[in-house]
Amino acid sequence: MHPQIKKILVSHEEIVNKCEELGKELAKDYENEDKPLLVALLKGSIPFLSELIKHIDMDIKIDFMDVSSYEGTESVGDIKIIKDLDTSIKGVNILLVEDIVDTGQTIKTVKQTLLNKGAKSVKIVTLLDKPSRRVVDIKADYIGFEIENEFAVGFGLDYNQLYRNLPYVGVLKDECYK
């Protein structure tokens, strides 16, 4: 375990097993639908996307958006789109891939933006859900793990761009960010 991690919330093995389960569920749910375009939100969702797509037994396409709403450990509520999609999504089923749904502000804004661009549907798959911090009414359609209100890092989640490469999700020691 990394010396600045207080405890492990979700092990690498648990993540892989959950991605396998989610992949099967997604393949089943989209079996008789137009296949979705997976839209990953940079940078945090990349490890989750990478593991998840190994377990989705159907043809898929992926694209990326880079949006930001965090400064340090807090969501500031001001959503900035840094990189938009490379392709048109008019009439396309979208599966938004997110590392964590926290306040819900970012994912709600992105979902509405994609619908405004003409997406046929927008569903959300997230590795982590932190409903105790929600400030807007939004729920993910597919959830890996629900966690308490602790500052999680690892498997894509960061603190000031660090810890993304940890193979698990852990809680950062308080002295690292306070």
N, C-alpha and C positions, 0 to 999 in steps of 0.2 A: 504494500500500500504506500502511496505517495506520502512523504512526511508532513505535508500541509493539509492532508485530508483527515477529518475528524472521524468519519465512519463511511462505510459503503452502503448506499441505499439500494442499488440494483447491480448485481454482478454481471459480468460479461456473459456468462452462461444463461442467466435469466433473460438478458436482452436478446440473445440469439434465439432462444426458445420462443420468446414472445413474437419476434419477427417472423418466425416460421408459422406461428398461429395466425398472425395478422395477414401474412401473405396468402395463406389458404382461404381465409375469410374474404379477402379482397378479390381473389380469383373467382370465388363462388358468386359473390355479389355482382360482379361485372360480367359474368358468364354470358348473359343474354342482352347485354348493353353494349353501346359503343365503348371501346376500350378507353380508359382515361389517359390523359396526359398528366404525369406526375410532375408537380411543380414544387421543387424544393426551395425552402427559404435559406439563403446563405447567411452565415457560414455554418451555423450550429447544426443544421439538419443533415449535413453530408454523411457523417458516420451512420446515422439511422437509415438514410436513403440507401446507402451502399449495402447495408446488411439486409434491409427489407426487400430490395429488388431481387436478391438471390432466391427468395422464397415465393415470389409471385409467378405462378405458372400460367402466364399469358403474355402476348405481345404488348409491350408498353413503350411509350416514349417519355423522355424526361426533358425538363427545361428548368431554369433557375430564375429566381428573383432575389435581389438583395435589398432588404428593408431593415431599418434601424429604429429603435425606440428606447434603447437603454443607454444610460450613462453609469458606469460602475455597476452597482448592484440593483439599481432602481429603474423601473420603466418610467420614462418621463412623459409618455402619452402623446408625444409629437412624432408621428410616423413619417419617416422619410423613405421614399423609393429611390434607391441608389442605382439599381440595375433592374430594368424591366425585362419581360419575356422577349425571346428572339422571334417567336412565331405568332400568328394570329390564332386566337382561341374562339372565334365566333362559331357557335354550335358544338363546341367540344366539351366533353365531361372532364372536369378537373379534379384531381386528387391532390390537395395541398399537403405537403410533407413538412412537418414542423418538429423541432426538438422538444419544445415545451410550450404549453398553453398556460400562461400565468395570469396576468390581468385580463387577457383576452382582447385588448385594444388592437394590437398589431394584427392578429389573425382575422378579427372582424373587419378591419379596414381593408386588408388584402382580399378577403373573400368578396366583399362588396365591390372592390375595384375590378375583380375578375368577372363578376356578374355584369357590371356596367360595360365591360368590354365584349359582352355577348356570349360568355360561357353558357353552355347548355345546363350544366350543374356544377356545383362546387362542394366537394366533401373534404373533410379534414381528417388526416391521420397524424397522431402525435405520439412520440415516445413517452413523454411525461405530461401529466395533467396536474395542475395545482389549483383546484377549485376554490380553496379558501382565500385566494388573492383576487378572484374574478371581480372586475368592476363594470363589465358590460355583459349583456346576456348573449353568450355564445357557448356552444358545446361542441367538442370534437365528435366526429362520427365513429372513429376508431381510436382507442386509447390503449397504449402499452401499459403504463403504470400510473396510478394516482399517488401523489406524494404530498407530504405535509409542507408547511411553510418554512422550509429550510433552504439555504442558498446552495443549490446543487451545481456541480461542475462535472466535467468528464463526458465522454462519448459525444463530443460536439459542443457541449455547454461550456462556457468560458467565464473567467473573470479577467477583464482587461486583456483579452485574447490568449490567455494562458489556460492550461489544463484540458483543452479540447481533445488531446490525444490520449487521455486516460481510457483504458478499455472497459471501464465501468462508470457508473454514476455515483458520485460521493458528495459528502457535505464538506465544504471548505471550513477550516478552522477560523473562528471569529477574528483572531488577531491578524489574519491575512488581509482583511478588508475593512476593519474598523479602526 
